[in-house]
Amino acid sequence: MIEIKCMLGKRIKELREKRGLTQQELSELAGIDQRNLSKIECGVTFPSKSLAELAKALDISLPHLFEFEHVILTPKGMRETIKSRLEQLKDDDIKIIYRLVNTMYQ
């Protein structure tokens, strides 16, 4: 349970920051105490009673909160996953990915 609490906390923080929200703003939107949100993001507590409210405040589905494979993986693991998925792509998709990566380094 400790590992899930930490991963979920990181995921909530990631989604909060992606939306440009402070902890105070998200806690107000979700109707929870800001200190409680801080404990959730740090992996100290599990938001069992406030999961639905957090998902709604972040404007995502509840299952989307638990999409934290990328939080678990190391950079090396991420590279391996990207490589294996690239091999499965069609040529047109490879061209799109190439352009995207190329523009990141111009």
trRosetta pair geometry for C-beta under 8 A, 3 or more apart (Angstrom, degrees):
i j d omega theta_ij theta_ji phi_ij phi_ji
1 4 5.7 -58 -152 40 39 110
1 5 6.2 43 152 -24 70 105
1 46 7.0 -66 179 -52 105 142
2 5 5.7 -54 -150 34 31 114
2 6 6.5 28 154 -17 64 106
2 43 7.2 64 -175 164 65 112
3 6 5.9 -57 -151 37 31 109
3 7 6.3 25 155 -15 67 108
4 7 5.8 -56 -141 41 32 107
4 8 5.9 29 160 -17 67 110
4 46 7.4 28 105 -109 100 120
5 8 6.0 -58 -143 41 25 108
5 9 6.1 29 156 -22 62 110
5 43 4.6 109 122 -161 89 73
5 44 7.3 -140 156 46 132 10
5 45 7.1 -162 -153 113 126 12
5 46 5.0 -93 -103 -75 99 86
6 9 5.7 -56 -147 36 28 114
6 10 6.4 27 156 -17 64 105
6 43 3.4 19 -95 -120 60 148
7 10 5.8 -54 -149 37 31 110
7 11 6.3 33 151 -21 65 107
7 43 7.8 73 1 -104 35 116
7 68 4.7 142 170 112 104 151
7 71 5.4 136 -148 99 83 134
7 72 6.3 0 -116 -67 127 90
8 11 5.5 -53 -146 36 33 114
8 12 6.3 34 155 -19 66 103
8 40 7.5 -70 115 179 100 89
8 43 7.6 127 57 -106 75 76
8 46 7.1 59 65 -131 147 77
8 47 7.4 -146 137 24 131 100
8 65 6.8 33 -145 155 92 100
8 66 7.0 -25 -101 -102 94 67
8 68 7.0 -131 -82 -21 42 154
9 12 5.9 -53 -146 35 30 109
9 13 6.4 28 155 -16 63 107
9 40 5.4 -180 -109 147 89 54
9 41 4.6 124 -172 -158 91 21
9 42 5.9 -88 -180 46 151 16
9 43 4.1 -125 18 -62 148 64
9 44 7.8 86 -89 11 153 56
10 13 5.7 -57 -149 39 31 111
10 14 6.1 35 152 -23 66 107
10 41 7.5 100 -74 -165 29 66
10 43 7.4 6 -29 -57 81 108
10 68 6.8 108 80 -148 102 133
10 71 4.8 136 104 -152 132 138
11 14 5.6 -52 -147 35 30 114
11 15 6.3 25 156 -14 65 106
11 65 6.2 114 121 -176 132 59
11 66 7.4 101 109 -105 175 23
11 67 7.3 140 -142 68 135 54
11 68 4.3 -90 -72 -84 124 120
11 71 5.9 -94 -67 -35 81 152
12 15 5.9 -57 -146 40 30 107
12 16 6.1 34 153 -23 65 108
12 37 7.9 -140 139 -161 136 85
12 40 6.2 -15 61 129 159 112
12 41 5.7 -118 84 -94 109 77
12 47 7.6 86 -69 1 158 146
12 54 6.2 -34 -129 177 121 138
12 58 7.5 -127 -143 -61 70 149
12 65 6.9 15 -77 -149 81 100
13 16 5.6 -54 -145 36 30 114
13 17 6.2 25 159 -15 65 108
13 41 4.3 94 -64 -147 107 112
14 17 6.1 -60 -148 40 25 106
14 18 6.2 29 153 -23 63 109
14 71 7.1 -131 -25 -83 149 115
15 18 5.5 -51 -144 34 32 116
15 19 6.5 25 157 -12 63 106
15 58 4.9 28 141 -155 127 140
15 60 6.6 -73 -154 -6 143 148
15 65 7.6 -71 -12 -114 158 66
16 19 6.1 -66 -156 41 28 104
16 21 4.9 -91 -169 70 79 105
16 22 8.0 -15 164 140 115 5
16 23 7.1 41 167 -88 155 53
16 26 5.0 -45 -126 -60 117 152
16 41 7.7 -52 17 -97 145 129
16 58 6.8 -82 -77 -103 60 109
17 20 7.3 42 -176 -77 36 27
17 21 7.5 -105 -77 50 24 65
19 26 8.0 110 72 -84 131 106
19 58 6.3 -150 -27 -143 150 71
19 59 7.5 133 -108 30 137 109
21 25 4.4 -135 -161 87 91 122
21 26 4.7 101 135 -53 137 91
21 29 7.5 -58 -143 5 148 139
22 25 4.6 99 49 5 77 101
22 26 7.1 -149 88 -1 41 85
23 26 6.0 -59 -147 41 31 106
23 27 6.0 31 157 -21 67 110
23 34 5.4 96 131 -156 101 94
23 37 5.2 162 -167 106 96 128
23 38 5.9 40 -164 -70 153 81
23 41 7.2 -94 -109 -7 115 149
24 27 5.9 -57 -145 37 26 111
24 28 6.4 26 156 -18 62 107
24 34 5.2 -7 -100 -106 60 137
25 28 5.9 -57 -151 35 29 110
25 29 6.4 26 153 -16 65 108
26 29 5.6 -56 -146 39 34 111
26 30 6.0 17 160 -6 69 113
26 37 6.2 143 95 -150 108 154
26 54 7.5 35 172 -136 109 79
26 57 5.8 111 -157 136 70 135
26 58 7.3 20 -136 -71 111 83
27 30 6.0 -63 -140 48 28 101
27 31 8.0 -130 167 42 54 8
27 32 5.2 -98 -151 78 78 74
27 33 6.3 -36 -169 129 130 15
27 34 4.2 -146 19 -85 169 62
27 36 7.3 127 -129 59 118 87
27 37 4.4 -118 -81 -16 103 143
28 31 7.5 31 -176 -72 28 37
29 57 3.7 122 119 -143 111 112
30 37 7.4 126 54 -87 138 120
30 50 6.0 67 161 -176 121 113
30 53 4.2 104 -164 136 81 102
30 54 4.9 17 -120 -84 142 54
30 56 7.4 135 -112 65 72 88
30 57 4.0 -76 -66 -21 79 151
31 50 7.7 -161 77 -131 80 107
31 53 5.6 -91 44 -164 99 145
32 36 5.1 -102 162 80 109 129
32 37 5.8 127 99 -54 117 93
32 47 7.7 -38 -103 -138 169 114
32 50 4.9 24 -70 -126 139 154
32 53 6.6 135 -32 101 105 139
32 54 7.6 -15 4 -67 138 90
33 36 4.2 89 67 2 93 108
33 37 7.1 -160 94 -7 50 82
34 37 5.5 -50 -149 35 37 114
34 38 6.5 43 151 -23 66 101
35 38 5.5 -49 -152 32 35 116
35 39 6.6 35 150 -17 64 102
36 39 5.7 -53 -152 36 34 111
36 40 6.4 38 148 -22 65 103
36 45 6.9 -61 -159 66 74 148
36 47 7.9 106 153 -105 103 92
36 50 7.5 106 132 1 130 159
37 40 5.4 -51 -148 33 35 114
37 41 6.3 32 155 -16 67 105
38 41 5.9 -55 -146 38 29 108
38 42 6.3 21 156 -12 64 111
39 42 5.8 -61 -144 43 30 107
39 44 4.1 -79 -166 66 84 120
39 45 4.5 38 130 13 116 108
40 43 7.8 41 174 -67 30 23
40 44 7.5 -78 -62 51 21 76
40 45 5.6 -56 -79 75 61 87
40 46 7.5 87 -125 -131 83 15
40 47 4.8 28 -122 -52 134 109
40 50 7.8 -88 -78 74 154 127
40 54 7.9 -139 145 -90 162 152
47 50 4.4 -74 -174 65 103 94
47 51 5.3 138 109 -66 98 65
47 54 6.0 39 138 -18 157 144
48 51 6.4 -21 -147 -23 22 110
50 53 4.8 -60 -161 48 71 115
50 54 5.5 76 138 -29 89 100
51 54 5.9 -59 -148 35 27 110
51 55 6.4 25 157 -17 64 107
51 62 6.4 61 144 -140 105 103
51 65 6.7 -170 -163 70 93 170
52 55 5.8 -54 -148 37 31 111
52 56 6.3 30 154 -18 65 108
52 62 6.2 -28 -104 -90 65 119
53 56 5.7 -55 -146 39 31 111
53 57 6.2 30 155 -19 65 108
54 57 5.7 -55 -144 39 29 110
54 58 6.2 18 158 -9 65 111
54 65 6.9 78 103 -107 112 139
55 58 5.9 -65 -146 46 27 104
55 60 5.4 -99 -160 78 77 78
55 61 6.4 -18 -177 150 128 16
55 62 4.7 -68 -70 -88 172 56
55 64 7.0 124 -140 57 106 96
55 65 5.4 -87 -88 -44 100 122
56 59 7.3 29 -180 -78 34 37
58 65 7.7 115 57 -87 147 93
60 64 4.1 -113 167 83 116 141
60 65 6.6 139 101 -55 125 71
61 64 4.6 105 59 -6 77 106
61 65 7.9 -127 99 -11 51 78
62 65 5.9 -40 -168 11 42 115
62 66 7.9 21 147 -4 63 101
63 66 5.9 -66 -164 40 48 104
63 67 7.3 61 142 -39 72 94
64 67 5.6 -36 -156 5 46 118
68 71 4.0 -27 -177 25 96 123
68 72 6.3 100 128 -24 84 91
69 72 5.8 -60 -156 34 36 111
69 73 6.4 31 154 -22 70 109
70 73 5.9 -49 -138 33 34 111
70 78 6.8 56 -138 -104 78 112
72 77 7.9 -66 111 101 76 155
73 77 3.7 -140 -159 97 94 122
73 78 4.8 125 125 -58 132 75
73 81 6.7 -51 -127 -9 160 137
74 77 4.7 98 47 7 71 103
74 78 7.1 -130 95 -6 39 86
75 78 5.4 -51 -147 34 34 115
75 79 6.5 38 154 -22 65 101
76 79 5.7 -51 -153 32 33 112
76 80 6.6 31 151 -17 64 105
77 80 5.7 -53 -148 36 34 111
77 81 6.3 34 153 -19 66 105
78 81 5.7 -55 -149 37 32 111
78 82 6.3 33 153 -20 66 106
79 82 5.7 -55 -148 36 30 111
79 83 6.3 31 154 -20 65 106
80 83 5.7 -52 -146 35 30 112
80 84 6.4 26 157 -15 64 106
81 84 6.0 -58 -147 38 29 106
81 85 6.2 21 157 -12 65 111
82 85 6.0 -64 -147 42 28 105
82 86 6.1 35 155 -28 66 107
83 86 5.7 -52 -146 30 28 115
83 87 6.8 32 155 -23 61 102
84 87 5.9 -50 -157 26 33 114
84 88 7.3 26 149 -15 61 106
85 88 5.7 -59 -158 34 41 111
85 89 7.0 53 147 -38 67 98
86 89 5.7 -45 -157 11 40 118
86 94 6.9 82 -166 -110 86 91
86 97 6.9 -154 -118 109 97 168
89 93 4.1 -122 -173 90 112 124
89 94 5.2 143 106 -58 123 78
89 97 7.0 31 144 -9 176 138
90 93 5.0 91 57 9 74 104
90 94 7.2 -133 99 -9 38 89
91 94 5.4 -52 -149 31 35 116
91 95 6.6 39 153 -22 65 100
92 95 5.7 -50 -156 29 34 114
92 96 6.9 34 148 -18 63 102
93 96 5.6 -50 -153 33 39 113
93 97 6.4 37 150 -17 68 104
94 97 5.7 -55 -148 39 33 111
94 98 6.1 39 151 -25 66 106
95 98 5.5 -51 -146 33 30 116
95 99 6.5 30 155 -18 63 104
96 99 5.9 -55 -151 35 30 109
96 100 6.4 31 152 -20 64 107
97 100 5.6 -56 -149 36 32 114
97 101 6.3 26 157 -13 67 107
98 101 6.1 -59 -146 41 27 104
98 102 5.9 28 156 -21 64 113
99 102 5.6 -57 -141 39 28 114
99 103 6.3 27 160 -20 64 106
100 103 6.2 -58 -151 33 25 106
100 104 7.0 31 150 -25 59 104
101 104 5.7 -52 -159 24 36 118
101 105 7.2 6 156 2 65 108
102 105 6.5 -79 -158 46 32 94
102 106 6.8 42 151 -42 69 106
103 106 5.7 -44 -144 10 40 119
